[in-house]
Amino acid sequence: MKITGIICEYNPLHLGHARQLTLLRQQTPDAGIVCLMSGNYVQRGAPAIFDKALRAAAAIDCGADLVLELPVTASVSSAENFAAEGVRILSGFCHSLSFGAETPNRLMDTAQALLSEAFPALLQQELASGCSFPAARQKAIETMGLDGAVLSLPNNILAIEYCKAILSQNSNMKPEPIFRTGNYHDSVPDKDAPSATSLRQLITTEKPWLGYISQSAQDHFRNAAVHTTANGERAVLVRLRTMTDEEFEALPYGSEGLWRKLMKNARSLPTLEQILQATKSKRYARSRLDRMVLCAFLGLSAQDLQEPVPYVRVLALNDRGRQILTTARQSGVFPNIGEYREHPWQQLENRCDDLYGLFAQPGPEPPGQTSNRRIYYKGE
């Protein structure tokens, strides 16, 4: 059986995501589809708007066969590490990796250039001129004779990281990019290809949004609790105001004195937005700071993000997913899929899930949800 992997967040799962699942099913009806999905926190440094169990169940009802949880230390990481960990896990049993991109035919050349020996020196040269990292990377690629604009498109950026990971890990997975219509950052949703950003804005402002969700997924989200950073701001501020110097220094993404700047502002400014605005600079993207603050709240250090993950949880599956799961466990490349035991990693997972409830609206959810959660199963 051919098995196609998707690394995703489904924050939330919308018509564009459902279309990808439908397209894959139409192309190869007997193939298996595995989604490796971020849990309760996402790569932009925020809580997922809906609980991971609901998003995983929606994915199964929209055509996926197996939904695994991308470990939290990968889901709150940089785009490069997010992609690398996803490829590492799926390479053990998936034959291809499907993802969206604005320019599907121009990804691999760019990925190869970014991995070349010449690139680091060119990047440092541009950074030394005072450019932000994204601008410096784009200029360095242009110096190598390629179109740097490819790196300015949001879906392309992550797609190229997938290609880099496949190349650098010598993965046997074949990249299968799909043309992504619409704009990832649109504030107004496109009727056929809405951006997740626009839907989150509709959800949080209580405007009509269910029409942009597949019929198969609507019941999972209709009355679901909404989770946002704003809902948990005071909890985050408590953590920032009580951290020691050593804890700030141990944070990921705090190089070049950024942790000191965050610490100073956290100890002098009243709101989270003011802290972030005062800490950001031309050199660092806002998403980096958001991830840094989220890691502070969750108690994740730079060392935690580098530790190997001992297992991967199953969130949802159907009958075909059961077969895929057996194959995955037998692959030997990443054998501990769906298996977890008493382990320090389990304590980390449970802590992060318990803290997720503090972002809920209209009020905090009780801790202990992980131990009470059941795997969603959809039989024939």
Secondary structure as the mmCIF struct_conf table of DSSP 4:
data_model
#
loop_
_struct_conf.conf_type_id
_struct_conf.id
_struct_conf.beg_label_comp_id
_struct_conf.beg_label_asym_id
_struct_conf.beg_label_seq_id
_struct_conf.end_label_comp_id
_struct_conf.end_label_asym_id
_struct_conf.end_label_seq_id
STRN STRN1 ILE A 3 CYS A 8
TURN_TY1_P TURN_TY1_P1 ASN A 11 PRO A 12
HELX_RH_AL_P HELX_RH_AL_P1 LEU A 15 GLN A 27
TURN_TY1_P TURN_TY1_P2 PRO A 29 ASP A 30
STRN STRN2 GLY A 32 SER A 38
BEND BEND1 ASN A 40 ASN A 40
STRN STRN3 TYR A 41 VAL A 42
TURN_TY1_P TURN_TY1_P3 GLN A 43 GLY A 45
STRN STRN4 ALA A 46 PRO A 47
BEND BEND2 ILE A 49 PHE A 50
HELX_RH_AL_P HELX_RH_AL_P2 LYS A 52 ASP A 61
TURN_TY1_P TURN_TY1_P4 CYS A 62 GLY A 63
BEND BEND3 ASP A 65 ASP A 65
STRN STRN5 LEU A 66 LEU A 70
HELX_LH_PP_P HELX_LH_PP_P1 PRO A 71 PRO A 71
HELX_RH_AL_P HELX_RH_AL_P3 VAL A 72 SER A 75
TURN_TY1_P TURN_TY1_P5 VAL A 76 VAL A 76
BEND BEND4 SER A 77 SER A 77
HELX_RH_AL_P HELX_RH_AL_P4 ALA A 79 LEU A 90
TURN_TY1_P TURN_TY1_P6 SER A 91 PHE A 93
BEND BEND5 HIS A 95 HIS A 95
STRN STRN6 SER A 96 ALA A 101
BEND BEND6 GLU A 102 THR A 103
HELX_RH_3T_P HELX_RH_3T_P1 PRO A 104 ARG A 106
HELX_RH_AL_P HELX_RH_AL_P5 LEU A 107 LEU A 114
TURN_TY1_P TURN_TY1_P7 LEU A 115 LEU A 115
BEND BEND7 SER A 116 ALA A 118
HELX_RH_AL_P HELX_RH_AL_P6 PHE A 119 ALA A 128
TURN_TY1_P TURN_TY1_P8 SER A 129 GLY A 130
HELX_RH_AL_P HELX_RH_AL_P7 PHE A 133 THR A 143
TURN_TY1_P TURN_TY1_P9 MET A 144 GLY A 145
BEND BEND8 LEU A 146 LEU A 146
HELX_RH_3T_P HELX_RH_3T_P2 GLY A 148 SER A 152
BEND BEND9 LEU A 153 LEU A 153
HELX_RH_AL_P HELX_RH_AL_P8 PRO A 154 SER A 168
TURN_TY1_P TURN_TY1_P10 GLN A 169 ASN A 170
HELX_LH_PP_P HELX_LH_PP_P2 MET A 173 MET A 173
STRN STRN7 LYS A 174 PHE A 179
BEND BEND10 GLY A 182 GLY A 182
TURN_TY1_P TURN_TY1_P11 TYR A 184 HIS A 185
BEND BEND11 SER A 187 VAL A 188
BEND BEND12 LYS A 191 ALA A 193
HELX_RH_AL_P HELX_RH_AL_P9 ALA A 196 THR A 204
TURN_TY1_P TURN_TY1_P12 THR A 205 GLU A 206
HELX_RH_3T_P HELX_RH_3T_P3 LEU A 210 TYR A 212
BEND BEND13 ILE A 213 ILE A 213
HELX_RH_AL_P HELX_RH_AL_P10 GLN A 215 PHE A 221
TURN_TY1_P TURN_TY1_P13 ARG A 222 ASN A 223
HELX_LH_PP_P HELX_LH_PP_P3 ALA A 224 ALA A 225
STRN STRN8 VAL A 226 HIS A 227
TURN_TY1_P TURN_TY1_P14 THR A 229 THR A 229
HELX_RH_3T_P HELX_RH_3T_P4 ALA A 230 GLY A 232
HELX_RH_AL_P HELX_RH_AL_P11 GLU A 233 THR A 242
HELX_RH_AL_P HELX_RH_AL_P12 ASP A 245 GLU A 249
TURN_TY1_P TURN_TY1_P15 ALA A 250 ALA A 250
BEND BEND14 LEU A 251 LEU A 251
TURN_TY1_P TURN_TY1_P16 PRO A 252 TYR A 253
TURN_TY1_P TURN_TY1_P17 SER A 255 GLY A 257
HELX_RH_AL_P HELX_RH_AL_P13 LEU A 258 ALA A 266
TURN_TY1_P TURN_TY1_P18 ARG A 267 SER A 268
BEND BEND15 PRO A 270 THR A 271
HELX_RH_AL_P HELX_RH_AL_P14 LEU A 272 THR A 279
BEND BEND16 LYS A 282 TYR A 284
HELX_RH_AL_P HELX_RH_AL_P15 ARG A 286 LEU A 298
TURN_TY1_P TURN_TY1_P19 GLY A 299 GLY A 299
HELX_RH_AL_P HELX_RH_AL_P16 ALA A 302 GLN A 306
BEND BEND17 GLU A 307 GLU A 307
HELX_LH_PP_P HELX_LH_PP_P4 PRO A 308 VAL A 309
STRN STRN9 VAL A 312 VAL A 312
STRN STRN10 VAL A 314 ASN A 318
HELX_RH_AL_P HELX_RH_AL_P17 ASP A 319 SER A 331
BEND BEND18 GLY A 332 PHE A 334
STRN STRN11 ILE A 337 ILE A 337
BEND BEND19 GLY A 338 GLY A 338
BEND BEND20 GLU A 342 GLU A 342
HELX_RH_AL_P HELX_RH_AL_P18 PRO A 344 TYR A 356
HELX_RH_3T_P HELX_RH_3T_P5 GLY A 357 PHE A 359
STRN STRN12 ALA A 360 GLN A 361
BEND BEND21 PRO A 362 GLY A 363
HELX_LH_PP_P HELX_LH_PP_P5 PRO A 364 PRO A 366
BEND BEND22 PRO A 367 PRO A 367
HELX_RH_AL_P HELX_RH_AL_P19 GLN A 369 ASN A 372
STRN STRN13 TYR A 376 LYS A 378
#
